[in-house]
Amino acid sequence: MDQAFSDYGQVLDSIVMRDRDTGRSRGFGFVTYSSGEEANAAVGGMNDQDLDGRRIKVNLANPRGT
C-alpha cells in the first residue's frame, strides 16, 4: 500500500485495519500524507483503481467525532 500511495507524495503513516479476533483485513485502511495537496492528489489518482487485485475507493477521512 505504501508503494502505490507514495507516487502522490510523502507517506507519513499507513495502516490497514484488521479484525482483532481473526487478524484478517477489514477491507479498509488509512494513509497520512505530509500535506493536504498530496492527499487530494492521491484521492484523484487512486480512486477506483486496482490495488492487489481489488478495486479501491479513496476518500479523505473525516476527523473523529464529526
PyMOL Python script that loads the backbone (N, CA, C, O; Angstrom):
from pymol import cmd

cmd.read_pdbstr("""\
ATOM      1  N   MET A   1       0.828  -1.185   0.000  1.00  0.00           N
ATOM      2  CA  MET A   1       0.000   0.000   0.000  1.00  0.00           C
ATOM      3  C   MET A   1       0.873   1.250   0.000  1.00  0.00           C
ATOM      4  O   MET A   1       0.599   2.192  -0.743  1.00  0.00           O
ATOM      5  N   ASP A   2       1.916   1.273   0.819  1.00  0.00           N
ATOM      6  CA  ASP A   2       2.800   2.449   0.862  1.00  0.00           C
ATOM      7  C   ASP A   2       3.369   2.776  -0.511  1.00  0.00           C
ATOM      8  O   ASP A   2       3.407   3.938  -0.915  1.00  0.00           O
ATOM      9  N   GLN A   3       3.809   1.747  -1.224  1.00  0.00           N
ATOM     10  CA  GLN A   3       4.444   1.977  -2.520  1.00  0.00           C
ATOM     11  C   GLN A   3       3.466   2.610  -3.502  1.00  0.00           C
ATOM     12  O   GLN A   3       3.829   3.559  -4.197  1.00  0.00           O
ATOM     13  N   ALA A   4       2.249   2.114  -3.576  1.00  0.00           N
ATOM     14  CA  ALA A   4       1.258   2.652  -4.512  1.00  0.00           C
ATOM     15  C   ALA A   4       0.902   4.093  -4.169  1.00  0.00           C
ATOM     16  O   ALA A   4       0.794   4.932  -5.062  1.00  0.00           O
ATOM     17  N   PHE A   5       0.720   4.385  -2.894  1.00  0.00           N
ATOM     18  CA  PHE A   5       0.296   5.721  -2.489  1.00  0.00           C
ATOM     19  C   PHE A   5       1.446   6.721  -2.456  1.00  0.00           C
ATOM     20  O   PHE A   5       1.208   7.928  -2.492  1.00  0.00           O
ATOM     21  N   SER A   6       2.685   6.246  -2.387  1.00  0.00           N
ATOM     22  CA  SER A   6       3.822   7.172  -2.340  1.00  0.00           C
ATOM     23  C   SER A   6       4.055   7.874  -3.676  1.00  0.00           C
ATOM     24  O   SER A   6       4.822   8.835  -3.739  1.00  0.00           O
ATOM     25  N   ASP A   7       3.409   7.413  -4.739  1.00  0.00           N
ATOM     26  CA  ASP A   7       3.502   8.110  -6.026  1.00  0.00           C
ATOM     27  C   ASP A   7       2.896   9.507  -5.959  1.00  0.00           C
ATOM     28  O   ASP A   7       3.163  10.334  -6.831  1.00  0.00           O
ATOM     29  N   TYR A   8       2.087   9.784  -4.941  1.00  0.00           N
ATOM     30  CA  TYR A   8       1.361  11.056  -4.842  1.00  0.00           C
ATOM     31  C   TYR A   8       1.901  11.985  -3.769  1.00  0.00           C
ATOM     32  O   TYR A   8       1.394  13.095  -3.603  1.00  0.00           O
ATOM     33  N   GLY A   9       2.919  11.556  -3.039  1.00  0.00           N
ATOM     34  CA  GLY A   9       3.509  12.413  -2.022  1.00  0.00           C
ATOM     35  C   GLY A   9       4.192  11.604  -0.943  1.00  0.00           C
ATOM     36  O   GLY A   9       4.300  10.381  -1.027  1.00  0.00           O
ATOM     37  N   GLN A  10       4.653  12.316   0.080  1.00  0.00           N
ATOM     38  CA  GLN A  10       5.364  11.685   1.194  1.00  0.00           C
ATOM     39  C   GLN A  10       4.360  11.044   2.148  1.00  0.00           C
ATOM     40  O   GLN A  10       3.578  11.741   2.795  1.00  0.00           O
ATOM     41  N   VAL A  11       4.386   9.717   2.233  1.00  0.00           N
ATOM     42  CA  VAL A  11       3.504   8.985   3.137  1.00  0.00           C
ATOM     43  C   VAL A  11       4.140   8.998   4.523  1.00  0.00           C
ATOM     44  O   VAL A  11       5.230   8.461   4.721  1.00  0.00           O
ATOM     45  N   LEU A  12       3.451   9.615   5.478  1.00  0.00           N
ATOM     46  CA  LEU A  12       3.950   9.665   6.850  1.00  0.00           C
ATOM     47  C   LEU A  12       3.568   8.416   7.630  1.00  0.00           C
ATOM     48  O   LEU A  12       4.316   7.968   8.499  1.00  0.00           O
ATOM     49  N   ASP A  13       2.395   7.850   7.316  1.00  0.00           N
ATOM     50  CA  ASP A  13       1.901   6.686   8.041  1.00  0.00           C
ATOM     51  C   ASP A  13       0.852   6.000   7.183  1.00  0.00           C
ATOM     52  O   ASP A  13       0.151   6.649   6.406  1.00  0.00           O
ATOM     53  N   SER A  14       0.748   4.694   7.325  1.00  0.00           N
ATOM     54  CA  SER A  14      -0.344   3.960   6.690  1.00  0.00           C
ATOM     55  C   SER A  14      -0.691   2.774   7.570  1.00  0.00           C
ATOM     56  O   SER A  14       0.172   2.196   8.231  1.00  0.00           O
ATOM     57  N   ILE A  15      -1.959   2.424   7.568  1.00  0.00           N
ATOM     58  CA  ILE A  15      -2.417   1.310   8.386  1.00  0.00           C
ATOM     59  C   ILE A  15      -3.590   0.635   7.699  1.00  0.00           C
ATOM     60  O   ILE A  15      -4.485   1.296   7.171  1.00  0.00           O
ATOM     61  N   VAL A  16      -3.573  -0.691   7.712  1.00  0.00           N
ATOM     62  CA  VAL A  16      -4.704  -1.491   7.253  1.00  0.00           C
ATOM     63  C   VAL A  16      -5.429  -1.951   8.507  1.00  0.00           C
ATOM     64  O   VAL A  16      -4.821  -2.540   9.401  1.00  0.00           O
ATOM     65  N   MET A  17      -6.712  -1.685   8.574  1.00  0.00           N
ATOM     66  CA  MET A  17      -7.483  -2.067   9.753  1.00  0.00           C
ATOM     67  C   MET A  17      -7.746  -3.570   9.716  1.00  0.00           C
ATOM     68  O   MET A  17      -8.138  -4.115   8.684  1.00  0.00           O
ATOM     69  N   ARG A  18      -7.527  -4.234  10.853  1.00  0.00           N
ATOM     70  CA  ARG A  18      -7.669  -5.687  10.934  1.00  0.00           C
ATOM     71  C   ARG A  18      -8.665  -6.067  12.021  1.00  0.00           C
ATOM     72  O   ARG A  18      -8.823  -5.361  13.018  1.00  0.00           O
ATOM     73  N   ASP A  19      -9.327  -7.188  11.809  1.00  0.00           N
ATOM     74  CA  ASP A  19     -10.236  -7.741  12.808  1.00  0.00           C
ATOM     75  C   ASP A  19      -9.412  -8.179  14.011  1.00  0.00           C
ATOM     76  O   ASP A  19      -8.428  -8.902  13.859  1.00  0.00           O
ATOM     77  N   ARG A  20      -9.799  -7.756  15.180  1.00  0.00           N
ATOM     78  CA  ARG A  20      -8.985  -8.062  16.365  1.00  0.00           C
ATOM     79  C   ARG A  20      -9.013  -9.540  16.741  1.00  0.00           C
ATOM     80  O   ARG A  20      -8.090 -10.027  17.394  1.00  0.00           O
ATOM     81  N   ASP A  21     -10.064 -10.263  16.335  1.00  0.00           N
ATOM     82  CA  ASP A  21     -10.147 -11.686  16.665  1.00  0.00           C
ATOM     83  C   ASP A  21      -9.420 -12.566  15.657  1.00  0.00           C
ATOM     84  O   ASP A  21      -8.707 -13.494  16.039  1.00  0.00           O
ATOM     85  N   THR A  22      -9.599 -12.275  14.369  1.00  0.00           N
ATOM     86  CA  THR A  22      -9.032 -13.139  13.333  1.00  0.00           C
ATOM     87  C   THR A  22      -7.731 -12.610  12.747  1.00  0.00           C
ATOM     88  O   THR A  22      -6.954 -13.378  12.179  1.00  0.00           O
ATOM     89  N   GLY A  23      -7.480 -11.306  12.875  1.00  0.00           N
ATOM     90  CA  GLY A  23      -6.300 -10.707  12.279  1.00  0.00           C
ATOM     91  C   GLY A  23      -6.433 -10.446  10.789  1.00  0.00           C
ATOM     92  O   GLY A  23      -5.502  -9.950  10.155  1.00  0.00           O
ATOM     93  N   ARG A  24      -7.590 -10.780  10.229  1.00  0.00           N
ATOM     94  CA  ARG A  24      -7.813 -10.552   8.799  1.00  0.00           C
ATOM     95  C   ARG A  24      -8.138  -9.086   8.543  1.00  0.00           C
ATOM     96  O   ARG A  24      -8.685  -8.389   9.397  1.00  0.00           O
ATOM     97  N   SER A  25      -7.783  -8.642   7.338  1.00  0.00           N
ATOM     98  CA  SER A  25      -8.081  -7.268   6.935  1.00  0.00           C
ATOM     99  C   SER A  25      -9.581  -7.031   6.965  1.00  0.00           C
ATOM    100  O   SER A  25     -10.364  -7.898   6.576  1.00  0.00           O
ATOM    101  N   ARG A  26      -9.977  -5.849   7.430  1.00  0.00           N
ATOM    102  CA  ARG A  26     -11.388  -5.463   7.427  1.00  0.00           C
ATOM    103  C   ARG A  26     -11.770  -4.787   6.110  1.00  0.00           C
ATOM    104  O   ARG A  26     -12.924  -4.403   5.924  1.00  0.00           O
ATOM    105  N   GLY A  27     -10.816  -4.642   5.204  1.00  0.00           N
ATOM    106  CA  GLY A  27     -11.107  -4.117   3.880  1.00  0.00           C
ATOM    107  C   GLY A  27     -10.948  -2.622   3.732  1.00  0.00           C
ATOM    108  O   GLY A  27     -11.356  -2.049   2.722  1.00  0.00           O
ATOM    109  N   PHE A  28     -10.352  -1.976   4.737  1.00  0.00           N
ATOM    110  CA  PHE A  28     -10.090  -0.541   4.615  1.00  0.00           C
ATOM    111  C   PHE A  28      -8.865  -0.173   5.428  1.00  0.00           C
ATOM    112  O   PHE A  28      -8.402  -0.931   6.280  1.00  0.00           O
ATOM    113  N   GLY A  29      -8.355   1.016   5.138  1.00  0.00           N
ATOM    114  CA  GLY A  29      -7.180   1.495   5.848  1.00  0.00           C
ATOM    115  C   GLY A  29      -7.067   2.994   5.722  1.00  0.00           C
ATOM    116  O   GLY A  29      -7.948   3.653   5.169  1.00  0.00           O
ATOM    117  N   PHE A  30      -5.983   3.526   6.235  1.00  0.00           N
ATOM    118  CA  PHE A  30      -5.752   4.966   6.249  1.00  0.00           C
ATOM    119  C   PHE A  30      -4.318   5.252   5.832  1.00  0.00           C
ATOM    120  O   PHE A  30      -3.394   4.525   6.196  1.00  0.00           O
ATOM    121  N   VAL A  31      -4.147   6.321   5.067  1.00  0.00           N
ATOM    122  CA  VAL A  31      -2.824   6.795   4.662  1.00  0.00           C
ATOM    123  C   VAL A  31      -2.728   8.253   5.077  1.00  0.00           C
ATOM    124  O   VAL A  31      -3.637   9.036   4.800  1.00  0.00           O
ATOM    125  N   THR A  32      -1.636   8.629   5.739  1.00  0.00           N
ATOM    126  CA  THR A  32      -1.411  10.009   6.158  1.00  0.00           C
ATOM    127  C   THR A  32      -0.288  10.603   5.320  1.00  0.00           C
ATOM    128  O   THR A  32       0.801  10.037   5.222  1.00  0.00           O
ATOM    129  N   TYR A  33      -0.573  11.757   4.715  1.00  0.00           N
ATOM    130  CA  TYR A  33       0.405  12.474   3.896  1.00  0.00           C
ATOM    131  C   TYR A  33       0.928  13.684   4.649  1.00  0.00           C
ATOM    132  O   TYR A  33       0.368  14.098   5.664  1.00  0.00           O
ATOM    133  N   SER A  34       2.015  14.243   4.128  1.00  0.00           N
ATOM    134  CA  SER A  34       2.606  15.416   4.763  1.00  0.00           C
ATOM    135  C   SER A  34       1.855  16.696   4.424  1.00  0.00           C
ATOM    136  O   SER A  34       2.082  17.722   5.066  1.00  0.00           O
ATOM    137  N   SER A  35       0.960  16.666   3.427  1.00  0.00           N
ATOM    138  CA  SER A  35       0.180  17.870   3.114  1.00  0.00           C
ATOM    139  C   SER A  35      -1.184  17.493   2.546  1.00  0.00           C
ATOM    140  O   SER A  35      -1.382  16.392   2.032  1.00  0.00           O
ATOM    141  N   GLY A  36      -2.106  18.424   2.650  1.00  0.00           N
ATOM    142  CA  GLY A  36      -3.436  18.237   2.090  1.00  0.00           C
ATOM    143  C   GLY A  36      -3.415  18.127   0.577  1.00  0.00           C
ATOM    144  O   GLY A  36      -4.223  17.408  -0.011  1.00  0.00           O
ATOM    145  N   GLU A  37      -2.491  18.837  -0.052  1.00  0.00           N
ATOM    146  CA  GLU A  37      -2.383  18.776  -1.509  1.00  0.00           C
ATOM    147  C   GLU A  37      -2.011  17.368  -1.967  1.00  0.00           C
ATOM    148  O   GLU A  37      -2.536  16.871  -2.963  1.00  0.00           O
ATOM    149  N   GLU A  38      -1.105  16.734  -1.234  1.00  0.00           N
ATOM    150  CA  GLU A  38      -0.716  15.365  -1.573  1.00  0.00           C
ATOM    151  C   GLU A  38      -1.884  14.408  -1.370  1.00  0.00           C
ATOM    152  O   GLU A  38      -2.108  13.514  -2.185  1.00  0.00           O
ATOM    153  N   ALA A  39      -2.620  14.595  -0.293  1.00  0.00           N
ATOM    154  CA  ALA A  39      -3.784  13.745  -0.034  1.00  0.00           C
ATOM    155  C   ALA A  39      -4.816  13.895  -1.143  1.00  0.00           C
ATOM    156  O   ALA A  39      -5.375  12.901  -1.607  1.00  0.00           O
ATOM    157  N   ASN A  40      -5.074  15.123  -1.570  1.00  0.00           N
ATOM    158  CA  ASN A  40      -6.033  15.347  -2.654  1.00  0.00           C
ATOM    159  C   ASN A  40      -5.552  14.717  -3.957  1.00  0.00           C
ATOM    160  O   ASN A  40      -6.355  14.178  -4.719  1.00  0.00           O
ATOM    161  N   ALA A  41      -4.253  14.781  -4.216  1.00  0.00           N
ATOM    162  CA  ALA A  41      -3.699  14.152  -5.416  1.00  0.00           C
ATOM    163  C   ALA A  41      -3.900  12.639  -5.376  1.00  0.00           C
ATOM    164  O   ALA A  41      -4.202  12.025  -6.399  1.00  0.00           O
ATOM    165  N   ALA A  42      -3.734  12.042  -4.206  1.00  0.00           N
ATOM    166  CA  ALA A  42      -3.929  10.597  -4.062  1.00  0.00           C
ATOM    167  C   ALA A  42      -5.386  10.216  -4.277  1.00  0.00           C
ATOM    168  O   ALA A  42      -5.674   9.196  -4.903  1.00  0.00           O
ATOM    169  N   VAL A  43      -6.303  11.021  -3.766  1.00  0.00           N
ATOM    170  CA  VAL A  43      -7.728  10.746  -3.985  1.00  0.00           C
ATOM    171  C   VAL A  43      -8.017  10.756  -5.485  1.00  0.00           C
ATOM    172  O   VAL A  43      -8.669   9.850  -6.004  1.00  0.00           O
ATOM    173  N   GLY A  44      -7.533  11.776  -6.168  1.00  0.00           N
ATOM    174  CA  GLY A  44      -7.769  11.880  -7.601  1.00  0.00           C
ATOM    175  C   GLY A  44      -7.104  10.782  -8.407  1.00  0.00           C
ATOM    176  O   GLY A  44      -7.652  10.323  -9.409  1.00  0.00           O
ATOM    177  N   GLY A  45      -5.928  10.360  -7.977  1.00  0.00           N
ATOM    178  CA  GLY A  45      -5.174   9.378  -8.740  1.00  0.00           C
ATOM    179  C   GLY A  45      -5.471   7.932  -8.413  1.00  0.00           C
ATOM    180  O   GLY A  45      -5.339   7.067  -9.278  1.00  0.00           O
ATOM    181  N   MET A  46      -5.872   7.648  -7.175  1.00  0.00           N
ATOM    182  CA  MET A  46      -6.040   6.258  -6.749  1.00  0.00           C
ATOM    183  C   MET A  46      -7.490   5.794  -6.688  1.00  0.00           C
ATOM    184  O   MET A  46      -7.738   4.589  -6.692  1.00  0.00           O
ATOM    185  N   ASN A  47      -8.448   6.701  -6.631  1.00  0.00           N
ATOM    186  CA  ASN A  47      -9.844   6.288  -6.515  1.00  0.00           C
ATOM    187  C   ASN A  47     -10.255   5.451  -7.724  1.00  0.00           C
ATOM    188  O   ASN A  47      -9.950   5.800  -8.864  1.00  0.00           O
ATOM    189  N   ASP A  48     -10.944   4.349  -7.464  1.00  0.00           N
ATOM    190  CA  ASP A  48     -11.430   3.408  -8.488  1.00  0.00           C
ATOM    191  C   ASP A  48     -10.311   2.698  -9.246  1.00  0.00           C
ATOM    192  O   ASP A  48     -10.529   2.230 -10.364  1.00  0.00           O
ATOM    193  N   GLN A  49      -9.123   2.611  -8.661  1.00  0.00           N
ATOM    194  CA  GLN A  49      -8.014   1.875  -9.268  1.00  0.00           C
ATOM    195  C   GLN A  49      -7.918   0.488  -8.634  1.00  0.00           C
ATOM    196  O   GLN A  49      -8.496   0.236  -7.576  1.00  0.00           O
ATOM    197  N   ASP A  50      -7.182  -0.406  -9.294  1.00  0.00           N
ATOM    198  CA  ASP A  50      -6.944  -1.738  -8.750  1.00  0.00           C
ATOM    199  C   ASP A  50      -5.687  -1.722  -7.893  1.00  0.00           C
ATOM    200  O   ASP A  50      -4.652  -1.193  -8.299  1.00  0.00           O
ATOM    201  N   LEU A  51      -5.786  -2.302  -6.709  1.00  0.00           N
ATOM    202  CA  LEU A  51      -4.647  -2.448  -5.807  1.00  0.00           C
ATOM    203  C   LEU A  51      -4.665  -3.878  -5.293  1.00  0.00           C
ATOM    204  O   LEU A  51      -5.603  -4.284  -4.607  1.00  0.00           O
ATOM    205  N   ASP A  52      -3.648  -4.630  -5.617  1.00  0.00           N
ATOM    206  CA  ASP A  52      -3.553  -6.041  -5.215  1.00  0.00           C
ATOM    207  C   ASP A  52      -4.795  -6.831  -5.615  1.00  0.00           C
ATOM    208  O   ASP A  52      -5.289  -7.658  -4.849  1.00  0.00           O
ATOM    209  N   GLY A  53      -5.294  -6.569  -6.819  1.00  0.00           N
ATOM    210  CA  GLY A  53      -6.427  -7.321  -7.334  1.00  0.00           C
ATOM    211  C   GLY A  53      -7.789  -6.858  -6.867  1.00  0.00           C
ATOM    212  O   GLY A  53      -8.795  -7.498  -7.172  1.00  0.00           O
ATOM    213  N   ARG A  54      -7.841  -5.765  -6.138  1.00  0.00           N
ATOM    214  CA  ARG A  54      -9.129  -5.243  -5.644  1.00  0.00           C
ATOM    215  C   ARG A  54      -9.298  -3.807  -6.098  1.00  0.00           C
ATOM    216  O   ARG A  54      -8.353  -3.020  -6.053  1.00  0.00           O
ATOM    217  N   ARG A  55     -10.507  -3.464  -6.537  1.00  0.00           N
ATOM    218  CA  ARG A  55     -10.811  -2.078  -6.897  1.00  0.00           C
ATOM    219  C   ARG A  55     -11.026  -1.323  -5.588  1.00  0.00           C
ATOM    220  O   ARG A  55     -11.784  -1.764  -4.724  1.00  0.00           O
ATOM    221  N   ILE A  56     -10.351  -0.181  -5.451  1.00  0.00           N
ATOM    222  CA  ILE A  56     -10.417   0.561  -4.189  1.00  0.00           C
ATOM    223  C   ILE A  56     -11.159   1.882  -4.360  1.00  0.00           C
ATOM    224  O   ILE A  56     -11.180   2.473  -5.439  1.00  0.00           O
ATOM    225  N   LYS A  57     -11.753   2.316  -3.283  1.00  0.00           N
ATOM    226  CA  LYS A  57     -12.365   3.641  -3.177  1.00  0.00           C
ATOM    227  C   LYS A  57     -11.469   4.457  -2.257  1.00  0.00           C
ATOM    228  O   LYS A  57     -11.094   3.994  -1.180  1.00  0.00           O
ATOM    229  N   VAL A  58     -11.129   5.660  -2.675  1.00  0.00           N
ATOM    230  CA  VAL A  58     -10.242   6.514  -1.887  1.00  0.00           C
ATOM    231  C   VAL A  58     -10.964   7.819  -1.598  1.00  0.00           C
ATOM    232  O   VAL A  58     -11.378   8.526  -2.517  1.00  0.00           O
ATOM    233  N   ASN A  59     -11.111   8.133  -0.324  1.00  0.00           N
ATOM    234  CA  ASN A  59     -11.762   9.362   0.139  1.00  0.00           C
ATOM    235  C   ASN A  59     -10.887  10.015   1.189  1.00  0.00           C
ATOM    236  O   ASN A  59     -10.025   9.371   1.788  1.00  0.00           O
ATOM    237  N   LEU A  60     -11.118  11.303   1.405  1.00  0.00           N
ATOM    238  CA  LEU A  60     -10.499  11.960   2.551  1.00  0.00           C
ATOM    239  C   LEU A  60     -11.248  11.525   3.801  1.00  0.00           C
ATOM    240  O   LEU A  60     -12.476  11.433   3.792  1.00  0.00           O
ATOM    241  N   ALA A  61     -10.524  11.260   4.861  1.00  0.00           N
ATOM    242  CA  ALA A  61     -11.141  10.837   6.119  1.00  0.00           C
ATOM    243  C   ALA A  61     -11.699  12.045   6.853  1.00  0.00           C
ATOM    244  O   ALA A  61     -11.173  13.153   6.745  1.00  0.00           O
ATOM    245  N   ASN A  62     -12.765  11.815   7.598  1.00  0.00           N
ATOM    246  CA  ASN A  62     -13.321  12.844   8.474  1.00  0.00           C
ATOM    247  C   ASN A  62     -12.661  12.732   9.839  1.00  0.00           C
ATOM    248  O   ASN A  62     -12.412  11.624  10.313  1.00  0.00           O
ATOM    249  N   PRO A  63     -12.373  13.857  10.477  1.00  0.00           N
ATOM    250  CA  PRO A  63     -11.814  13.794  11.832  1.00  0.00           C
ATOM    251  C   PRO A  63     -12.768  13.062  12.772  1.00  0.00           C
ATOM    252  O   PRO A  63     -13.985  13.115  12.594  1.00  0.00           O
ATOM    253  N   ARG A  64     -12.223  12.392  13.754  1.00  0.00           N
ATOM    254  CA  ARG A  64     -13.062  11.691  14.735  1.00  0.00           C
ATOM    255  C   ARG A  64     -14.013  12.658  15.419  1.00  0.00           C
ATOM    256  O   ARG A  64     -13.665  13.803  15.707  1.00  0.00           O
ATOM    257  N   GLY A  65     -15.221  12.170  15.673  1.00  0.00           N
ATOM    258  CA  GLY A  65     -16.199  12.979  16.388  1.00  0.00           C
ATOM    259  C   GLY A  65     -17.034  13.876  15.497  1.00  0.00           C
ATOM    260  O   GLY A  65     -17.823  14.676  15.999  1.00  0.00           O
ATOM    261  N   THR A  66     -16.877  13.760  14.171  1.00  0.00           N
ATOM    262  CA  THR A  66     -17.700  14.573  13.269  1.00  0.00           C
ATOM    263  C   THR A  66     -18.595  13.702  12.436  1.00  0.00           C
ATOM    264  O   THR A  66     -19.362  14.208  11.618  1.00  0.00           O
TER     265      THR A  66
END
""", "prot")
cmd.dss("prot")
cmd.show_as("cartoon", "prot")
cmd.util.cbc("prot")
cmd.orient("prot")
